[in-house]
Amino acid sequence: MSDKTTRLIHHPYQPPAGFSAPQPGVFKASTVIFPSVAAMHTREWRNKSGYTYGLHGTPTTFMLEERLCALEGGLRCVLACSGLSAIALVNMALLKTGDEMLIPDNVYGPSKALAEGELLAWGISHQRYEAMSPSDLAARISSKTRLVWLEAPGSVTMEFPDLIEMLRICHARGLICALDNTWGAGLAFNAFDLGGESVDISVQALTKYPSGGGDVLMGSIITRNEALHARIQGTHMRMGMGVGGNDAEVVLRSLPSLALRYAAHDRCARALARWFQSRPEVVQVLHPALEGSPGHASWKSVCGGGQAAGLFSVVFHERFSVPEVERFCDSLGLFKLGYSWGGPISLVVPYNVASMRGPAWPYKGVLVRFSTGLEAVDDLQADLAQALDRL
């Protein structure tokens, strides 16, 4: 190797093994080098015994998958490039033309749009069931139903369903149940151990609490069922879904503080939700841990009266018009207008819930959802108070 360019590429030096630090190393690769043709032919990535191509896993992504399994109590994990792509991946892996899936009527909006768009175009039908009615779920199950989605709580209207009863109904009919567990984050409850019942698949948007910084898009699909995992993993491979090493590093770096951050978000949200209960401008505060909020008893049963995420919604009195409520949101200083949640900055979004939920929605006033960040509670409350004064 007489040429410097060649020596730069094929330099023989290898750092010694045994380096250890609080944060794991970041491995980024498309190409993975094999020591021999035999290794190229025999290495297996599906069980994490070897590396074949960057899309199929690196030490960094394998480590993140295993830690997420430990967090949620699962056995197998697949990473996707966003929470929505994780939902889409489950649907694509488990459904085919002629099949039907059931989704709650308070489902995450883009998930509903996926059902009404691509899935419908592929000949996969869906029904929306009443999120708080196990009997309505049972009545909508048909011979075509293959997959039931659960969400706890609804991502905007915050109702907490009777997960245990819904799982019993679905499993008695041999149906696969997938849970959007982003709100619970693997901390509020164990989705794989619910009063003798277990979800089949738990999906998270790692974009939210696990990453914690509002700067990463990633999702996870976790199961204890090897056959389900193989189907999802196969579709994941064929669709070419991968995550970057630097993004995986960010989530790995954030996981050690997840429980501390989640508890802080929880404390702040409960304090502000209780404060809103005393405000005359508001007719309903929607937070699963508060008595009087839809599904409070179910939350208490599933979560043991323990943890809840840093999300809550309020419904303003109908005397306040949409422009007035939007002006309230614009008047906030610490709460920023933005989608998503789980980061250090508190967020606020007004919603036209009537268009999302239809005539069954019982309130006429405008709904506003809050995501608490990591600011001081007193400062956030003062910000809310000054914006309410402008109403």
N, C-alpha and C positions, 0 to 999 in steps of 0.2 A: 504494500500500500504506500506508494510513493507520493500520491497526490493528497493534499490536505483535505480536499473535499471528501474523498473516500474515507480518510481517517476520522473525520468528524462524524460520519455516519456509522462506521463500523469500529469505533474505538473499543478496545478489549476490556477496559476497566468496568467492573461491576461493584457497586457499594456492598460492604459486608452486611450480612443478615444480622438480625437482633435489635434493630432500632425500634424503640418503643416510646410513645408519647401519648398524652391524653386524647388527642384527636387522631383517628385513623388516617392513613395515607389516601391520597386521591389518585386513582388510576383512570386514565383516559385513553381509550383505544377504539379504533375500528378494526385494524388488523391486529391479530394475536399471533405471536411467533411460536411455532412448534419446534421441538428439538429433533423430530424425526418424522418420516412419512408414517411410521407405525402409530405414533402419537396423534398425528393428524387424522388417521382413520378410526382411532379407538376412543379418543377423548369424548366425554359426555358432559354436557352443560346442564341438562335438565335436572339432575340431582345435585348440582353444585360440586361435583367431584373434579371438574376441570373447566378450562376456558377454551373457547373455539373462535369466537368473534365478538367484538365489542357490543353488538346489539343483543347478544345472548347473556351478557353479564361480565362484570369485572369484580375484583375483590371489593371495590367500593360499593357497587350495587348489591352484591350478594350480602354484604354486611348489613346494609340498610334493610334489606328484605328480612333478614333474620331478626333484627332488633324490632321491626314492626310486628313480626309474629309474636315476639315476647310481650310486646305492649298489649296486643289485642287478644292473646290467648289462642292464636291460630297456629297452624303447622306449615302452611305454604303461602307464599306471597308473590305476586306479580306487580311490577311497577309500571305505571303508565304516565304519559306526558302531561296529564291534568286529571282533575277529579271527573270531569265530564267524559274524557276519553276512557277512564276506567269503567264508568257506567256503560258507555257504548261498547266497550270490549266484552263485558259480561253479556250484553244483549246479542252481540254478533256470535259469540261462542256457543250460546245455548239455544238460540231461536232460529227457526227456518221458515220458509214460506208455508203458510197455512196455520202456523202457531199463533197463539195469543198470549199476551202478558197483561197483568193487572198492575195499575199504579194508583197510589192514593190521590185524591183530588187536591191535596195541598203539596203535591210533589214539587221538587226543584224544577223551576221553569224550563231550563234547557233540556232536562230529561223528558218533559212532556213534549217539547218541540221536536226532539229526536223521534219520539214515538209517532208523532203526527206527520213527520217528514220522511226521513230515509226509511224507517222501519215499515211504515205504511206502503211506501213505494215498492218495497221488497216483498210485499204480501204478508207482512206480519201485523196482525191487528192488536188492538189494546182496548181495555175498558178502564175507566176511572171509578174507583170505589170510594165511598165515604170514609175518610181517614179515621174517624172515631167510631166506626160501626163494624164490629166483627161480623154481625149478621149480614150486612150489605156485602162485605167481602165474600162471605160464604155463598150468597145468592148469585154472585156474578161468576163464580168458577164454572167453567164449562169443559166439555171433552177436549177442547182445543187449548185450554190453558196449560202453559208449561212453566211460567215464571211469574212470581209475585214479588213486587218491590215494596219494601217498607221504608218509612222515613220517620225518625224519632228525634226531635219533634219536626213538624212542618217548618221549612226553612224561613218562611215569612210570617205565617200566622201562629206558629209556635204551639199548636196542639200536640199533646203527647199521647199516642195511641196505646191501646191495650196490646202490647207486643206479644205477650205470652199467649193470650187467647188466639190471636191471629196466627201465630206459629202453629198452635195446636190444630187449627182448622186446616191450614195448608198442608201440614205434614200428614194429617189423616187422609188427605186426598193424594198424597204422593207428589206434591209440588215442591219445586225449588224456591226457597225464599232468600232474596238478597236484600240487605239493609244498607241504606246510606247512613253510615255511622260517623259522618264528619262532625256533627254536633257533639257526640259523646267522646270522640277522640281516643277511644280505648280506655278512658279514665272514668267516665261517669257510670258505666256499667260494662259488664263482660257480655258481649253479644253472643258468645258461644256457651254461655251458662246462665240461662234465664229461667229459673224455676223449673228445671227439668227439661226445658226446651232450648234449642240452639238455632241460630240462623245458619244457613248453609254457606252464605257468602257475606262478608263485610267489606264495604267499599268506603274509602276515605278520600277526601280531597286533602292531600298533604300540603296543599297550598295554604291551608288555614292554620290550625294550631300547631301541627308538628313542625312546620317550617318557621312560623312565628314572626317573620319579618316583612310579610307582604311583598316579597320579591322573588318568589319561586312558584312555578306551576308544576304540579306533580300529583299523581293519584296512586292509590294502592288497592289491590284486590286480594283479600285474605280468606282462606278456607281451611277447614280441617279434613276435607274430603279429597283424597288423592285423585279420584276419577274426575271430579269437577276441576281440580287444579290442572290436570293434564289437558282438558278441553280448552280451558282459558289460556294456558301457556302455549298451546299449539296455535290458536288464533292470534295470540300476541306475536308469535314468531312470524307467521305468514303475513300479518299486517305491517310488520316492520316497526313496531312501536318500541322506542327506546328512550332512555333518559340520560342526560349528560352527567359526566362525573362531577363537575363543579356543582350542579344542582343537588345531586345526591349528597355531596359533602355538606352543603348548607343544612339539609335536613338532619344529617347525622350530628352536626355540631349543635343543632337546636334541641334534639331529643332529651339530653340530660336535664334541661330546664323546663321541659314540657309540663310536668306536674305542678311546679311552682307557678308557672305563668297561668296555667288553667285555673288554679285556685284563686289567683289574683283577679283574673277576668271575672270569675264567678262572684267573688265578694263585691266587686264594684257594680256589676250588673244588678245584683239583688238589692243593693243599697239604693241605686237610682230607680229601680222598678218600684220599690216600696214608696219612695218619695213621690213618684208620679201618681201613686194611688190616692194621694191627698190633694192632688191638683184638680181644680174644678174644670179645667179645659179638657180633661180626659175622661172618657166614659168606660174604658176597659184597658187594663194592663195585661199583656199576654206574656207570661213567663212561667214555665212548667213548675217551678219550685214555689210559686205563690198560690195560696189557697184562693179558689175562685177562678183560677185560670184553667181553660179546658185541658183535661187530661192530668190534672195535678195528682189525683189518686194513682193513676198509672205510673207517673214519674216516681212517686214515692215508693210504689211497689217494685219497680225495676231498679231504681237507683238507690233504694234504701233510705230515702230522705237525705241523701248525701250531696253529691256534686251536680252542678249544672254549668253550662257554658256561659260565656259573657254576652249572650244575645237576649234581647227582649223587644217587643213591639208595643206600641200604644195606639189606641184608636181615639182620635179627637172627637169632641162633640160635633154633631152635624151642623151646628150653627156656624162652624168655621169652614169657609170655602176652600177649594183646592188651592187657589192662589195664595190665600192667607197661610195655609199650612206650609206651602212651598216657601213663603217668605220667612216663616219660622225657621225652616231648615237652612235657608240662605243666611240667616242672622247668627247662626252658631259659629263660634270661633275655633274652639278646640275640637269639636266634632266636625270631621271633614266629610264632604259628599263623595261617596265612593262605594263601589260594589266589593264583595268579598268581606272577610272578617278574619279575626285571629291574630292580627298583628299588634304592634305597640300603639298605634294611633286609633282613637275612637272614630267610628264611622256612623253615618246616618243616611238613610234612603227612604223617601216617601213612595208608597205603592198605591196603585189603583187596584185594590184587592177584588172589587166587584167584578172586574173583567177577568180576573184569574180564577175566581171561585164560583162565579155565577150567582143565581138567586138564593142559594142556600146560605150565603154569607149573611149573618144576622145584623150587621152594623151598617149604618149609612155614612158615618164619618170617615175621614181619611186616616189610613193606617201609616205609621212611620216606624221603621225598624231601626234599632240602635245596636251597634256592636261596640262594647266597651274595650278600650285599649288598656294601657298600663299607666295612664295619668292618675293623679290624685283624685279621689272621689269628690272632695270638696270643690276642687276646681271645675270638674265636669258638671257638678250640680249647679254651680254659679253660672256656668255657661248656658245651661238649659234654662235657668230662671230668667236670665236677661233676654233670651230669645222668646220665652213665653210672654214676657212683659210687652213685647212688640206686637203680639196678637191683639 
